[in-house]
Every structure is written in structure tokens, then in C-alpha cells.
Amino acid sequence: MTGTPLRVGLVGFGLAGSVFHAPLIAATEGLALDTVVTSNPERQAQARAAYPDVTVVASAEELFERRAGELDLIVVASPNKTHVALATAALEAGLPVVVDKPVAGTAEEARKLAALAEERGLLLSVFQNRRWDNDFLTLRGLLERGELGDVWRFESRFERWRPQPKGGWRESGDPAEIGGLLYDLGSHLVDQALVLFGPVSAVYAESDVRRAGAEADDDTFIALTHANGVRTQLYATATTAQLGPRFRVLGSRAGYVKYGLDPQEAALKDGERPGRATEWGVEPESMWGRVGAGESPVTGGGRAEPTLPGDYPAYYAAVAKALLDGGPNPVTALEAAAALDVLEAARRSAHDEVVVKL
């Protein structure tokens, strides 16, 4: 990539904007963080301190009125309920868009956004960064090499122990906020399952509010039957006092068990940045998963499987390549809509206590 970098306007500078999007945009060749939208004075000061050359504006309306003609890409990292309206405004202003997950509250809304982007000839991409987690990349490699044989069962967990709710819109019980773990961590879990094992034919879910003072689901389980016969069990919870494996994948030849989380989120929260860290996304050997059959990983059975480095920077590198060189969209809105089909079915299943067919 050569020439002047694409100028990026980032809407939202909370957790998603400040920890994930801004650092990754700033580290990507071909992209330049130009404008940040936040009305919070503390976050405005934070943005200026971290990115001295950035322009800070207080509202999306101001961004589109004053800056739209000077920008090449809009990134929407604001609260979930604003995603559709902001992505629509950007596309109608003639600007390509990256939207944090979930792209919308419903699959229908996601498909309408995809149709608008296609009509305008603009990129619409969804930030599903967990496709570049270290353990997910490692598992994809094992599957591509056939080392597990035919996969029969896939277990995937984002489990946490947070007995006290933090509050805020992510834990709000207002349906308009699109909060709760089903649409938060569940968006990642379902997306990964679809990427690995394809379309789903049936969905069963259990979704509970466990903690005192909590309003939205904080303990959710989803069981998927894939069209190819793979059975998937997904866990998204803030109420797990003893954490299970991140992945347990059982096949006809061997299984893969992996504990612990990809280190990139913690590194970004600690102020580390891609390009500065000599070993970005690398975890210690003690955290590697194990591959084997008939043994217990707890006692060291099977072989240690080196975990590939996580690579969140690859997402924005692909976005830049798509815009500058015509490369493929790394995560399409239609892929996100397929995941939302599953999430909507899971919500219906949990509410009605039934299996939902897709």
C-alpha cells in the first residue's frame, strides 16, 4: 500500500473505541485516525492525549456536517442501539463503514444495511475481532489439517466470574439497548461456530438473570445443531466461579482442549500496541492447549499444541486492503446477519423453552 492514508472517523470512545478500534486503526498501514466522536469531556481529553493530531467532535451530527467530506471511512463503536442509525447515515453520506458487533438488533436490519451498502457500492464490514484470537486461529489450523478427524462436538466458552453487576447499557434490561451476554459475548461465540462448522438447522437456549441487581441475561447457554451434523455448545456467563476450557473440540481421531483467553484484549487495556510489542498476540507455552485421544489434559495427556499468535491487527489490515486494493471484505454484514438469525432463535428458544428450527 502506498500513497496518502485513508482518514478514519471513529464514533464512540468508550471500551470498544478506545481499547480496540483506535489503537488498531492507528497501527494499520494505509489508515490514519483523523476524527473521534465523544461527548464525554474525560474521553475527549483521553483521545487528545493518546492521539495529539486527532480532531475531537461532540456528536455524530457534527461529524457528518463538518467532517464527512474529509473522511474516507467511518467506524461505529458506539452503544449497540445506535449502530443501525449511524451506519445508515454514513452509507447515505457516501462513506464506507466498519460497525462493531452486533451490527444490528435483528437479522432483518443487518440485511437492510447490507442492501444499502451494495446499492451505494460501499464497504460495510463488521468488527468480529475474535476470528483473530490465538486459540481460534490454532483450532482452524487443526481442522484444516484434519488432525481431529470428523468433528462431532464443539464446546466454546466465554466465562467470567463477576458476581457484582457493573451497570451501564451493556447490562440494561431495556430491550432497546440490545444489552446482555447473548448479544455481547454470544455474538462472538455464534460467529466463530458458523465460521468453523457452517449453517445451523436447530437452536436451543437457556438464558437467565442470576445476579442480584442485574437486569439483562448474565448466564446463557446455546446448543446448536449444524447442517453437517456437528453439535455445538456455547456458554456466555458472568457467573462462573470455576472456569471451564475455552475450547473443547471432540473428533473421530482426537480432541483439542484449550484453557485461557487470548492475550490481546488484556494487552490493549494495559496500553500495549501492535507494532511496539515484539511478540504481539503470543502466549506462554504454559497456556498451550493439548491434542490427543483417550487421555486427560489435566494430567498432561496428549501433546502440547503450540498456540498461534493472535492477530487483531489483521482485521483492519484487511479493511485497508479492501478499500485501497479491492481486497475482500474480512467480515460481511450478511455473515453477521446469519449470526443474528441464530441469536434471535436463541432468544426465542430461551423465552418459549422450545427448540427453534432454522
Helices and strands as residue ranges (DSSP letters): E 6-11, I 15-21, H 22-26, E 31-37, H 41-50, E 55-57, H 60-62, I 63-67, G 68-70, E 73-76, G 80-82, H 83-92, E 97-100, H 107-120, E 124-127, G 129-132, H 134-144, E 151-159, G 169-171, G 175-177, H 185-197, E 200-208, E 219-226, E 231-237, E 247-251, E 255-258, H 264-269, G 285-287, E 289-292, G 297-299, E 303-305, H 313-325, H 333-352, E 356-357
